[in-house]
Amino acid sequence: MDGVPRVPEQRRPGSPAEPAALRFGVLGPVRAWRGDEAVNTGSPQQRALLTALLLREGRTATAAELIDALWGEEPPQQALAAVRTYASRLRKVLDPGVLVSESGGYAVRGLGEGALDLAVAQERAAEAEKARNTGDLCHAREVLDRALSLWDGETLAGVPGPYAEAQRVRLEEWRLQLLESRLDMDLEQGCHAEAVSELTALTAAHPLRERLRELLMLALYRSGRQAEALAVYADTRRLLADELGVDPRPDLQELQQRILRADPGLAEPSAPVAEPAAAPVRPAQLPATVPDFTGRASFVRELGEVLASASGSEGRVMAVSALAGIGGVGKTTLAVHMAHEARSAFPDGQLYVDLQGTGPRAAEPETVLGSFLRALGTADSAIPDSLEERAALYRSVLDGRRVLVLLDNARDAAQVRPLLPGTAGCAALVTSRTRMVDLAGAHLVDLDVMAPDEALTLFTRIVGEERVASERKAALDVVAACGFLPLAIRIAASRLAARRTWTVSVLAAKLADERRRLDELQAGDLAVKATFELGYGQLEPAQARAFRLLGLADGPDISLAAAAAVLDLPPEDTEDLLESLVDTSLLESAAPGRYRFHDLVRLYARACAERDEHPPGEREAALSRLLDFYLATAAGVYAIERPGDRTVDHLEPTEFPGMEFSDDVNALDWLHSESACILACARQSLRPGTLRRGVDLLLASKDLAESGASSLSYEAAAFAARDATAAAGDARAEARARTTLAQVLSRAGRFDEAGAEAEIAIELGNRTGDPWTRGNAHNEQGIIANCKNQRAVSEAHLLEAIRAFRSDGNRPGEASALCNLSRVLVSVGRTTSGIDLVRQGITIYDELGLTFRLANARYALGIALSHAARPAEALNELSTALQTFVENRQRLWEGATHFRIAQVHLSARRPAQAAQHAEQALTTGSIGGEWMRANILTILGRSLSALGQTDRARACWRDALTIYEQSKAPEAAELRTLLRPVGAA
């Protein structure tokens, strides 16, 4: 890099490496170490002498040069004697031969490789530059980060003298150049969202540095924040005019014009550099192809030509092939086979997803896009929330790559469209039960049953040539009875292959008894049912029972432990049964210890349960055991997370046990990994006989509501619980469901809806005398009222909550209400009382060992201390709370805490730090939904305004005002005032 300071390797030729070599640091305080032991380098003037010698790169410094370095034009009378004294003292603490006298001056010689941090930084910077020039951006970024990590505060900190000051300025400039280079590479690799926070802080610290402003504009633009990007330019132009009387440099002016034009070239790096062979993330997600793939020659040729059109040098923008046909016709098998055949034409990877289109709740496109983006190397923090933003980022990530996407089992074209690459060189294969005539530009393939010769070939490959050759006629009868449906043929052949004592004729005779069902094969979906009947009829009784009962459970898959509960069997016996079902292709092994049905097989299994399960009550008993398992296990997790909380004592009793955990890490891992299954079970249980336990399962798994990842699914389940309990007329269950829903809506910032639910819950709680509802509903209504600035109402509800919790002996509930009440008191100026209350809550949490809930209390204490103008203590409490939220995977609380830290920094007149934390809050998301997002934008705008970036600040305020006005929030008035033109009445 041009202008990079150079310090060559300082090493005595042939000298052996010392076991405890000297090391020196100048990128921070000037220090020395011998091995890991610090060496005393003496007074500031003595360190100034050492600095001058270290930065001379091994050359001799004369006495006159050293005097000038230490004192400049006004040296003391005894300057030469002082230099000699400093040198003598240094020589005593350094290794022999390191500080040498030569020609009336001094030099530092004989240092080992890597002995000076500046030399190491230079080597890493040079390596990064070389890697970048050769296109290896990943390595360049990593090495440059390691170079920058060598700085430890201000360069040459505390070292006096004109020489040190000049070197300090030079090295700081170089550090900023390295930082700009690394940020530039961040943007080249699409990490614009992460870069905004860092660039915001840097531009605040270095307001006249135009390159940083340019990078910030580009990062904001690529993050979809065009108005803020233009506001940064306006702030920069005004600042340069006021401070220096100049205009922005031409590059910055050109960038502003390109943003105004929405130049497509800004959407991606201006000069993309090819990644090295080993650096990019290349997903290889295709399921294994079957070794006995048979026939389909015309389809293979047709699809091959379409895929070739995408991978060729003059390919279309995008190649999409949509395969349609009845269940079991072999759509997935053909698509996976073709994808493997075409892998070499798509060297940048292959993506796969089962869209669960035939199930009751198909996969959401935004969820799939999140999974795809992670597979393509995108960090979680860079993945946006909305479907549109995720789809746009997905297409951007794929631009310039050759990736094949296999979208299996799609519901309809609307589900598929956001998942299509849309860029040259990529292709998509889609399978679905319906013809996607409304998928523009797609190549449609209608897959029919196999030809008789292909069907016989498939059967022979599975069963074996020897067994079929002597019974060709019987084999033809078998494939004909299967209706030439590939899945039916595979199931029948697999069962025959597993039974060496059977002949083909035996199987043919068995199938002959099913002619009526096989005739129904051509009547829509019943064809699939008849196909699965072939495998089901050959199961042993225990296998058949497992197949029927497991099909009853909702959820994307099921764990071995949950399956054991459904079957009421030991885990070992359950695993044997499930693995045998996997062998018959009636069940899939989703991962070690997890199993799932194909959607249509699940429907068939349920039909079998309704028809064959005796007594009929066993179906309800199986689902009841599953509900007990989830409720007992979730209650155990709740108890680990909240010792002393009486919620678990008020849950409905369970007969079937759950899992037990020795620590909170494993407990939380289980809760979050099982979230989809838990919520599916809760919704499925909202019926007579299990209604109360279904609602209580939501209570026990409430952490899912605040995790961010499962919040929307939890909300849907809470709405379903409210509706089911109201319809059933179960007042106690309805009170709990409405309280839970109020909590969910409140966290999402939908306070009017939340308040209405809480009000009804309070009335129902009073009527039924349910202690859980009485405490929690009042507590939640107090929170809601406080957020709506109804302080007196909030205080009344929270005092009632405290009484209810104390009456119930629920000390954690009491602590929660105390902390919430403290926030109300602080809001009305009763700060001392507020602090006292929250400290009472902390005392309770401490006594009970409630680490997680203690974080909520420290969060409240941080707010109270901030109102008391005690920012240092407030930051300490909030930082402690933030760490706990991160450890407990509570992303929404993590974002809320960043917001509160930003408030404290701003009140302490530290706008740069405030802006950085506000950006973090925006990126993470927060409790309070859109309302809190508007609060964060407001505080970010105030921080930027304090930094002189008024145009960008106003852009933030306009976005906040839009949110407030949509929800009719009272905060809108404050925003209108902030946005009023200067000087307006």
N, C-alpha and C positions, 0 to 999 in steps of 0.2 A: 504493500500500500504506500502511495506517495505521502511523504510527510511523516511517516511512522518513525518515532525515535528508535535508534538502534543501540543496543548494548551487546557486543559480540560475546561469545562464550569465553569466560575467563578461567583458563585452566593451565596448569603447569604441565608441559609435555612429559609424559612418562611417570607422573606422580601417581602413586597408588591411592585408591579410594579409602577415605578414612571411615571407620565404623560410626563415628559421630561427627559428621561434617558440619561445617559452618553454613548457615543460611541467613540471608538478609532480606528484609522487606522494606520497600520504599513506597509501595502503592497503598499508602495509609500512614500510620505512625512509622517512623524509622526504627526498626527493631532488628535484633539478631538472635539466632538460636544455635545452640550446639546440640544436634539431635533434636529432642523435644524440649530441652531445657533452655529457658530464656537467658540471654547474656545481657548484662547491664551495660548499656552504651553511653551512660553518663549524662552530663548536662545538655541543655539544648544546643549550646555552641559546639560542644563535642560531637553531638549528632549531626550538626551542620557540616563539620569537617568530614565526618564519615560519609555523609551524603555526597559532598563534592567529589570525594575519591571514588565512591561506587559508580557515580554517573560519568566519570572520566573514561569509562570503558577500558580500564587497565593501564591507561597512559599516565605518565608522571605529571603531577600538578606542582608547579613551583611554589615557593613560599609566598611570593607576591600574588600569584593567582588565588591562593587559598585565602590570603588576607582580604583581597577584593571580594571573594565569594562570601566571606563571613560578615564583613562590615561595610563594604562598598567604599564610598569616597570619604568616609569619616572613621577611619580605624582608630582604636585606642593607642596610647603611646607604647604600650608593651605588647602590641599585636603579634610580633614575631615570636616572642617568648610564650605567649598564650598558645599560638599554633603548635609550638614544639611540646608544650605541656599536654595539650589535647592528644597529640599524636602518641606521646609516651604512654598516656593512660590507656588509649585504645590498643596499643601494641601489647599491653599486659593482659587484656581480657580476650584478645583474638588469638588464633593459632599462630605458632611460630612461622615466620616467613610470609604471612599474609599482608601485613602493612610494612612496606619496605621503604628505606630512605634512598634517594637516588638523585644525584645532580642538584643538591640543595633543596630538593622537594620530596614529595611522598607519592606512593602509588599503592593500590590494592591489587594483589596478584594471587595466582594459585588457587582460585576458587573452583570448586567442582561444578559439574553440569547441573543446571537447575538451582544453583545456589542463590541467585538473585531473582526475586519475583518479577521484576520488570523484564529481564531476559526471557523468562518463561512466557510472559504475556506476548512478547514480540514473536517468539517462535510459534505460538498458537495462532496469532493473528496472521502470520505469513502462511501457515498451513491452511487456515480458513480461506484466505484469498486464493490460494492455489486450488482448493477444492471447489470454490465457487466458479472459478474460471473454467474448470473441467466439467461443470454441470452438477456437481454433487452437493446440492443445497442442504440436504439433511445433515451431512457430515460437517459442512461449513458452519451451519448454525450451532451444532453441538460444540464444535471446537471454539467458536467465538464466544459462546456462553461460558466455557471454561476459562477463557482468557479474561472475560469481564469479572468472573467470580473472584479473581485474585485481588481486586480492589477491596480495601477494608476501611471505608470512610474516605476522608480527604487525603489526597496524595501529599506526602511529606508533612503530615500534620504536626504542628507545633515546632517545626524547624525554622529558626530565624535566618535572616540574611537575604540580600538581593538575589544571590544565585538560586537559593531554594525557592524564592518567590517566582522567579522566571521559569524554573523547571516545573513548579507546581502548575502554573498556567498552561505550559506546553503539554504536560501529561494529562491534564484535565481535558484539554481540547482533543487530544488523541482518544481519550476514553469516550468522549461524546461521538467522535467519528466512528469508533467501533460499535457503539450502541446504535447509531443511525444505520450502520451497515447491517447489523443483526435484525433491526426492526424492518428494514427494507426486505430482507430475506423472509421474515415472518409474513409480510404481505404477499410476497411472491408465492408463498406456499399456502395462501388462503387463510392465514390465522389472523384476519383483520379484527374479528370480534374481541379476541384476547388482547390485541395490541391497543385498543382504544383507551383502556384504563391507564396503562403505562404511559402512553403518549400524552394523555391529559395531564398527568402529573409532571411529565418532563417539560411540556410547553409552559406550565405554570412556573417551573423552576428556571427555565431559560426562555423567557417570552420573546426575545429578539432573534432566536435561532430559527431561520425560515425553513430549513430542511425538516425540522421536527414538525413545524406547522403543516408542511406539505404532506408528510406521512400521515399526520392526524386527519387531514382532509380526506385523503384516499381511504384510510381505514374506516372513517365514518360513512363515506359514500358506499363502500362495499358492504357495510353493515345495514344498508337500507336507510341511512339517516342523512339524506341529501341536504335537508334544510340546515342541520347542524354543521355539515361540511362547508356550506356556503357561508354560514355565520362565522366560522373560524377564519375564513379569508377576510371577511369584513372587519373582524376584530384585529387581524394582523395588519391590514392596510391602514387602519386608523392609528394603531400603536406605532407603526414605523413612521407615519407622518408626524405624529405628536413628538416622538422621542428623537428621531433622526432626520426628519424632513425629507424622507425618500419614499419611493413607491416600492411595492414588493418586486422581487426579482422576476424576470420574464418566465421562468419555469413555473412559479407559483401563479402568475397571471394566466398562463396557458391552462393550468390544471383547473382553475376556476371556470374558464370558458368551456372546457370539456365537460365539467360537471353540469353546467347550465344546459349544454346540448344533450346531456345523458349519453355521452359518447360510449358506444358499446365496448370500445377498447379498454375502458376503465374497469369493466366487470371482471377482467382477469388480469394477471400480471402483464405489463407492457412487453416484456421480453421473456416469455417462459423458457425455462431451461430444462432440458430432459434430465430426469432423475437417473442415477446410476442403476445398474441392474439389480442390486440388492436392496436399494433404499425404499422404493415405493411399497405401499401395502397392496398386495395382490390377493384378494380373497379367492378362495377355492372352495365354495360352499356347495357345489353340486353333490347330491346324494349319489351313492354308488350305482352304477349301471348294472343291470342284471347280466350275468355271464351268458345266459341262454336267450338273448334277444333274437326274435325270429320274425322274418317276413317284413311286411310294410315297405317293400322296395320302392313303390311309386311315391309314397309319402316321404321316405328318406331322401329320394332324389329331389323332390319338389322343395322340401325344407332346406336341403343342402344348397340349392340354388339361391334361395332367399337369403340365407346366412352369408353366402359368398358375396352377394351384392352389397352387404354392409361392410364386409372386411376388405373388399377390393379397393384399389387406389381411386376408382371413380364411383365409389359406393353412394348410396342414397344418404339423405340426412339420417335416417333411422330405418331399420328393418324390423317389422313386427309381424310375427306369425301367431295367430290365435287358433288353438286346437279345441274343437268342441265335440261333444259326444256324450252318451249316457255313462253313468257310473260303471266302472269296471271294464271299459272298452280299451283301456291302455293308453290314455292320453299322457299321463305322467311318465310312464315307461318310455314311450316314444320321445317325449320332450327331453328327458334326461339322457337318453341314448344319443340324440342329435346334439345335445349340448356337449357331451363328451367328445363326439366326433369332431366338433368344430372348435375345441379348446385352443388348438394351435393358432387359429385365426383371431383369437381374442386373448392375446398374451398378458393383458393387464388385469385379468381376473374374471371370475364368474360368480354371480350372486344368485341366491336361491331363497325363496320363501313360500311357505304354504299359507295361502290367504284365507283358508277356512271358510270359503264362500258358501258351502252347503250347510254350515252350522247355524245355530240361532243368532250368534254374534260373530260376524265376520271380522277379520283383522282390520284395524283402522289404518288407512294409508300413512298417517303421520307416525304411527308406531313403527310401521315397516320401514319408513324412510329413516327414522332414527337408528334402527338396527343396521340398515345399509350404510349410512354415513359412518357409523362406528367401524364397520367392516372395511371401509375404504380409508380408514386412518384419521377420521375427523374426531377431535377431542370432544368429550361430553359437553364441556363448557362452551364450545363453538356451535353446538347444534341449537337452532332457534326453536321456538315453541310452536308457531303456527304451521299449518299444512302448506300454505303457499310459500312461506320462507324456506321450509325444509325442502320442498320440491325444487325451488330455485337453486338452493345450495347444492342439492344432489346433482342437478344438471351441470352446474359449474364444476363440481368435483370430477365429473365424468368427461368433461370437455377435454379433448386431446388424447383420451384413453380409448383403448379397444376393450370393451367389457361386454360380456354376455349376461343378460338378466333373465332368469327363469321364474315366472310368476305362476305358481301352481294353484289350482283349485280356486279360481277367481269367482267372485259373486257376479260382477257386472262390469261394464266399461268404466263407470264412474270410479270404481275402486282401483282400476288399473291405470287410468290416465296419469295421475301424479307420479306413478312409479316407472314411467317410460323414460329412457335416457334422453331422447330428443337430440342427440349429437351424432355427427358423422363418425363412423367406425364402430358404433355400438349396435347391439341388436337385442330384441326381447322375444322370448317364447312365452306364450300365455296358454294355460289350459283352463277350461271351464265347462260346465254342463250346458251352458247356453251359447248360442252363436252370437258373437259380438259384432253385429252388423253396424252398430253405432260407434265403433272404434275406428276413427278416421285413419285411412291409409294402411289398415292392417290387412295382411294376407290371411284369409280365412281358410281353415282346413276342417272339413267335417269328417271325423274319424268314425268309421263303421266297424262292424265286427270283422274278424279275420276270415280270409278265404279258407275253405276246407283243408287245402294242402298245407297252408301255413299253420292252421290250428293243430293238425296232426304232427307237424314238425316240432312245434312247441311242446306238445304233450310228450313226444318221444325223447326230446332233449332232457326233460325233467325226470321222466321215469327210467329211461335207459333203453338203448336200441334192442338189447337182447330180449327184454320182457315184451316189447311191443311187436317185434318181428313175427313172432309166432301167433299173435292175436290181433292182426291188423284190422279185421272186421270189427272186433269188439272195441278196439281203440277208436275207430271211426264212429261207432255208436256213442262212445263216451263224449267225444268232442261235439258231436251233433246234439247230444242231450244238454251240453253246456251252452248251446246256442252260439257256439264259436266265439263266445265272449272271453277275452284273454284272462281276466281275473278268475272267472269260474274255472277255466281250464287249468290255470296254475294251482288253484286250491285243490282241485280233485287230484291232479297229478302229484302234488306234494304229499298228500295223504297216502296215496298208493306207494310212492317211493319210500315212505317211512314205515310201511308194513310189508316186509319181505314175503310174508306168507300169503298175501293176497295176490290174486291174478287180475288181469285186466277185465276178464269176464265178470269177476265178482263185483268190481266197481261198476261195470256197465249195468249189471242187474240191479244194483242199488239205485242207480240213477234212473233206471226205467220206471221205478215206482213213483217218480216225481214228475211224470209227464204233464200233469195238469199245471204244476208250478212252472215248468219250463215253457209251456205254451203261453203262460202269462208273461214270460220274459219280454215279449214284444209290446207290452201294454205300459209304456212309460216307466215310472220308477219301480214298479213291481218286478221288472227285469233284474234289477240289482238285488232285490230281496231274494229272488229265486236263486241267484248265483251264490249268495252267501249261505243259503240253506244247505248247499252241498258240503261246505266245510263244517257247518254247525252240526249236521246230522252224524258226522263221524267223530265227534268229540266224546271223550269219556264223561261220565256223569259229573264228576267234580269240575272238569274243564268247562262243561256246558254251564254249570251253575255260576262259575266265576265270570264267564263271558256275559251271561245275562245280567248279573247284578252290577258288574263294573260299568256296563253300558248305561245304567240309570243315572250316574253322577254327571252333573254339569261340570264345566271347567275345561280348559284346553288339554290338560293331561292329569295324571294322578301319580302320587308318590307310592312307593312300596308300603310305607307305614299306613297311609290312608287306605290303600287297597286292602290291607290286612284288616282294617276296621270294617270296611264294607263286607268282607267275606267272613269276618269273625273267626279268623285263623291265625296261627303264629306266622310271623314274617317269613320264616324259612319255607313253610309249606306254600305260602302265598307266592313267593318268588318262583318256586318250581312250577306252579300252575300258570303264572303269567308268562314265564319263558316258553312254556309249551304252547301257549296261545300265539306267542310271537312266531314260533316255528311254523304255525299254520297260516300265517299272514293275516289272521283275524285281529291281531293286536300289534302295535308298533312299539319298539323301544326308543323313546324320545332321547334318552340319555341314561347313563348308569343309574338304576334305581327309580326311573320314571317311565311311565307307559302312557300311550294314547291310542285312541281309536281313530281310524279314518271316519270322517263325518257320517258317511252312509252306512258304514259298519255299525256305528253307534246307534243309528236309527233302527237298524235291523236287530241289534241286540236288545233294544227296548221292546220291540215288537215280540221278540221271543220271550222276554220276561213277562209281558202281559199275557201271553198265550200259555207258557209252560211253567211258570213259577208257582209252586204250590207249597204251602197255602199262600193265597194272594197277599196276606199280611207280611210275608217275608220281604216283599219289595219295600214296603214302608219301614220295616225293621232295619234293612240294610242302609237306607238313607239316613235313618235316625242314628245308627252307629257312626256313620260318617260325620254327621253334624256334631255328635258328642265328641268325636275325636278332634275336630277342628276347634270346637268351643273349649274343651278341656285344655288343649295345647295352647291356644291363644290366651286363655286365662292365666296359664302358668307363665307365659311370656310377660303378660301385664303385671303379674305379681313380682316378677324379677325386676322389671323396670320401675315399679312403683310400690315398694314395700310399705305396708301400712295402709294402703288405699283400700277402702271398704267396697269398692266396686265389685271385686271378685266375690265378696260375700253375698252380694245381692243378685248374682247371676243365677239363672235356672240351673238346678242340679243336673249332672250328667251321670249316666250309668256306664258308658264305655270310657276307658281312660285315654289320656293323650300322651304325648311325648314329654319327657322331662329334660331340662338343660342345666348344666352346671354353671354356666356364666351367661352374662347378657349378650356377649358377641354372638355366640351360637344361637341364642334365643332370637335375636334380631335378624340374623341370617335366615332362620327358618321363616319368620313372619314375612319378610320381604320376598323371599323366593317363592312362597306359597300364596302370595297376595291374590293372584288371579283365581286360584282354586278356592280360597277362603271366601272371597266376595261372591263367586258363583254359587257356592254352597249356601251362603246367607240368603241370596235371592231365591234359590230353589226351595229353601225351607220356609218361605213366607206363605204357609198354608196351614189349615187346621191341624192341630196335633203337634206341630213343630214351630208355630209362629213365634212364640216367646223366645225360644232358643235361637231362632234365626235372627231376631232383633238383638239379643244379647251377644251374638257372635260379632255383630258390628261394634258393640260397646267394647268388647274385649280386644278388638283389632284396630282401635281408633288411631294408633300410630300411623296407619296407612293413609289416613286422611291428611296428615301433615308432612308426608314424605316428599310430595311433589310428583313422584313417579306413578302412584296409584290414586291420586286425589280425585280425578274425574270418575274413575270406576267406583270409588267409595261413595261419591256423591250420588251416582245413579242408583246404587244399592240403597242408600238412605232414603231417596225419594220413593223407591219401590216399597220399602218397609213402612213408610208413613201411609202410603195408599192402602197397603194390604191390612195394616192394623186398623185403620179407620173403617175399612169395609167389613172387617170381622167384628167390630164393636168391642174390641179388647182395650179398655181404657188404659190399663197399666202399660201394655206393650206400645200403645199409640203414644203415650206420654214419653216413653224412652226413645221411640223412633223420632218423634218431633224434636226432642232435645238434641239428639244426635244430628239431625238434619240442620237444626239451628247452628250447631257448632261448625258444621261443614260450610254452610252459607256465610257465616260470619268470617271464617278464615278466607273466604273468597271475596270478601268486601261487599257482599250483597246484603247490606244491613237491614233494609226494609223487609225483605223476605225472611231473613233470619229472625228478626224481632217478632214477626207474626207467628212463626212456628214456636218460638220460645213462650209467647204469651199463652197459646193454647196448651202447651206442655205444662206450664205452671198451673193452669186451671185443672187439668187432668191429674196432675200430681197431688194437688190439694184434695181432690175428690177421692183418689185411691189411697192416699197416704204413703205413696212409694217414696222412701227416704232418698233413693238415688236421684229420682227426678227432682224432688224438692230442692236438693242442694245444687245439682248441676244446671237445672233450668234457670234458677235465679242467678247463679254465677254467670251463665252465658248471657242472660238478658242484661246483666250489669255491664258486661264487656261491650255488648252491642250499643247500649245507651251511651256509654262513654265515647265510643267511636262516632256517635251522632251528636256529640257535644251536649247531651242531656245529663248533666252532672248530677243533679239532685235525684233524678230517676235512677241513675246508675248506682248512686250511693245507697239508696233504699233497697234495691235488689241485692246488692252485694252484702249488706248487713243481714238481710234475710238468709242469704246463702251461708254466711258464717254461722248463724244460729242453727241452720239445718244441718250443716256439716258437724258442728260440735255435738248436736243432739244425737247424731248417728255415730259419733266417735271416729269420724273420718278426718284424721289430722292432715293428710296431704290435701284433701279438698279444702279444709280450713285455710291451709297455707296459700293455696291458689287464690282463694277469695280475698285473703288479706293483701296479697301482692296486687291483685286487680284493684282493690279499693285504694291502695297506696297511689296508684296512677291517677285515680279520680281526684284524690286530695291534692296531689301535686299540680294537677291541671287548674285547680281553683286557688292556688297560692298557698295552700296549707302544707308546705314542703316538709317541714320538720316532722309533722304527724305522718306524712306519707313515708318518709324514710324510716320512722319507727315501726310502722306497720310491715313494711317489706322486710325489715330485719327480723321481725317476729316470724314471718314466713320462712326466712332462711334458717332460723334456729330450728324450726320444725323439720325442715328438709334435712338439715345436718344430722339431727338426732335419729332420723329414720334411714339415713344413708341413701337418700334419693338424689343420685348424681344428675340424672337427666332433668328432673323437675327443678333441681337447684339452679340449673342454667336459666330456666324461665324466671326464677326469683332474682337471680343476678341481673338478668335483662331488665327487670322492673326497677331494681336498685340503681342500675346505671342511668335509667331515665330520671329517677328521682334526684340523684346526685347532680345530674346535668342541670336540672331546674334549680338546684341549690347553688349553682355556679361553682361547682367543685369538679372541673373537667378531668383532672388527673385521676381522681378516684373513680369517676364515671367510666373513663376509658378502661381502667383496670378491670372493673366488673364486667363491662361489655365484651372485652377481649376474652376473658375467662369463659363467659357464656358462649361466645362464638366458637371456641375450641370444642366445647362439649357438644354443641349442635352439629358440628362437622363430624365428630366421632360417632354420633348417633344417627347420622344420615338424615338429618332433618333440614333439607335444603331450603325450605320456605322460611324456617326460623333463622337459618344462616343468613339469608338475604335481608330479613327484617333487622337483624343485628348490625349488618353492614350499614343499613340506613341510619340506625341510631348513632353509630360511631361517626357517620358523616355529619349528623346534627351537632354532635359534641365538638368535632373539629371546627365546624363553621362558627359556632358560638365562641370558640377560643381563637378566632381569627386565623385559622389555618385552612384557607380555602382550597389549596392544592390537595392536601390530604382528604379533605371533605369530598372533593370531586372524585378522587380515586375510589373511595369507599362507596360513593353513590353509584358509580359505574359498576362496581362489583355487585351491588344490590340489584341493579337492572339486569345484569347478566345472569345472576343466580335465580331471580324470582323471589317472591316474598309472600308471607302470610298477609292477607288483606286484598289479594287479587288486584284488579285494575285500580281500585281506590288507592291502594298502597303504591302502585306503580306511579300514579299521579303525584303522590307525596314525594316519591323518590325523585321524579323529574323536577319537582319544584325545588327541592334542596340542591339538586345538581345545577339547576339554573342559577340559584343564589350563589353557589360556589363559583361558577363560571363568571358571573357578573362581578364578583369580588376580585376575580383575576383579570378583569378588564375585557373579558370575552363576551361582550353584551349581546352581540347578534346571535351567538350560539345559545346564550342563556335564554334569550327570548324564544328561540326555536323550541327549547325544552318546555318553557312555560306554555307555549301555544298547544303543545301536545298534551300537557297536563290539564289545561283548561278544557280541551275537547272531552277528556275522560270525565272530568267533574261535571260538565254540563250534561253529558249523556246520562249520568246517574243522579242529576239534580243535587249534587253535594254542595253544602254551604261553602266549602273551600273555594268554589268558583269565584266568589267575590274578591278574595285576596288576589287571585291570579289576574283578574281584570284590572285591579289596581297596579300590579306589577307591570302589566303590558301597556298601561296608559302612556302615551307619548310624554317625554320629558317636557315639563312646563305646562302640561294640560291642567285645566282646572279640575 
